Amino acid sequence: MTTLDHDWPEPIVRVQSLSESGCPLLPSRYIKPPTDRPSASAVTTALNIPIIDVHAFNLDQPELRATVLAQVSDACRNWGFFQIVNHGIRPELLDDVRRAWYDFFHLPVESKQGYANNPRTYEGYGSRLGVQKGAILDWSDYFFLHYLPPRLKDHNKWPAQPLSLGDLIEEYGEEVVKLGARLLKLLSLNLGLHQAYLQNAFGGEDVGACLRVNYYPKCPQPELTLGLSSHSDPGGLTLLLPDDRVAGLQVRKDDNWITVKPARHAIIVNVGDQVQVLSNTIYKSVEHRVIVNSDKERVSLAFFYNPKSNIPIGPIKELVTPDKPALYSPMTFDEYRVYIRMRGPRGKSQVESLKSPK
Ligand SMILES: O=C(O)CCC(=O)C(=O)O
């Protein structure tokens, strides 16, 4: 059940092993302090994040395009999160890639240990985020891989089983990258910029893209823990493929947590910290977390569409005004990521701490 990897502060324990051991009690390493437990704050199931049909954005019909733009603008300003349907990715591909990842996580733990990751790159099979010794851990395993830039994509580091998985990741990655680029156009126009503006600010063709597939096994005492602690995403935009049969994602809205009800074959989009910085906080990354449950496992595919890693990212000059001076000093995504990787999920404290002193 335990492997010693000297790069992590403690031996890594696979959550899958703990879940499969059938122990009725949650190990103490996963018990969150009372204030962080799922029940500690109000949870609303009556509300949902906006669902937007984006098909019309590709049509040559200005009125319909304007409606999509307005819906996305409202969702970015008021929620930082939305689901898109009719996004152009084949539903069968979504089902197949999700199913193949379930098959991967269902393999015996021993056959995945060869992919064990380390905290320098996080690539591979992981069971914790952050390197703080003695930290309370989240109830999830994951697999993290690079898709772009091409020099970081290494098929040898991707799972070899199930056999179909590599091709599915390739096809899915290609589609999601196209979708990310289309979404950046929408966001640019909504910020009053040229439609290519954000893509250029992200490094043009040289964007980064990586995938974290989260596996949340069944949990003996879900009320005491979280599958993923509250955090905002460090990158540009996240495109999440949830399991549309099992709820788990919660998004913070004011003082409430909203449990997302995924629409069938929707992709959930959220604004990351880099878009918050570029937009000088017109758009804000939003805290989210994941709850787990005792009778259903869950898989989600979080695809991070990121700026090129070594270019300075700061507020866009057109969005800096005398009334709203630049709130951040430029920083590369590489620099920002080092900081995040050490600390693990910490609400919004990381991006907030980067604000320029007034
Ligand atoms: O599993 C989910 O629904 C959300 C995953 C997530 O927030 C992440 O991977 O950053």
The ligand as an SDF file (V2000), in Angstrom:
LIG
                    3D

 10  9  0  0  0  0  0  0  0  0999 V2000
  -13.1740   17.0910  -10.1780 O   0  0  0  0  0  0  0  0  0  0  0  0
  -13.6690   18.1850  -10.3930 C   0  0  0  0  0  0  0  0  0  0  0  0
  -14.8560   18.3440  -10.6690 O   0  0  0  0  0  0  0  0  0  0  0  0
  -12.8210   19.4440  -10.3100 C   0  0  0  0  0  0  0  0  0  0  0  0
  -11.3430   19.1950  -10.4670 C   0  0  0  0  0  0  0  0  0  0  0  0
  -10.5240   20.4220  -10.2410 C   0  0  0  0  0  0  0  0  0  0  0  0
  -10.9650   21.4190   -9.7060 O   0  0  0  0  0  0  0  0  0  0  0  0
   -9.1160   20.4210  -10.6400 C   0  0  0  0  0  0  0  0  0  0  0  0
   -8.6180   19.3940  -11.1250 O   0  0  0  0  0  0  0  0  0  0  0  0
   -8.4570   21.4890  -10.4770 O   0  0  0  0  0  0  0  0  0  0  0  0
  1  2  2  0
  2  3  1  0
  2  4  1  0
  4  5  1  0
  5  6  1  0
  6  7  2  0
  6  8  1  0
  8  9  2  0
  8 10  1  0
M  END
$$$$
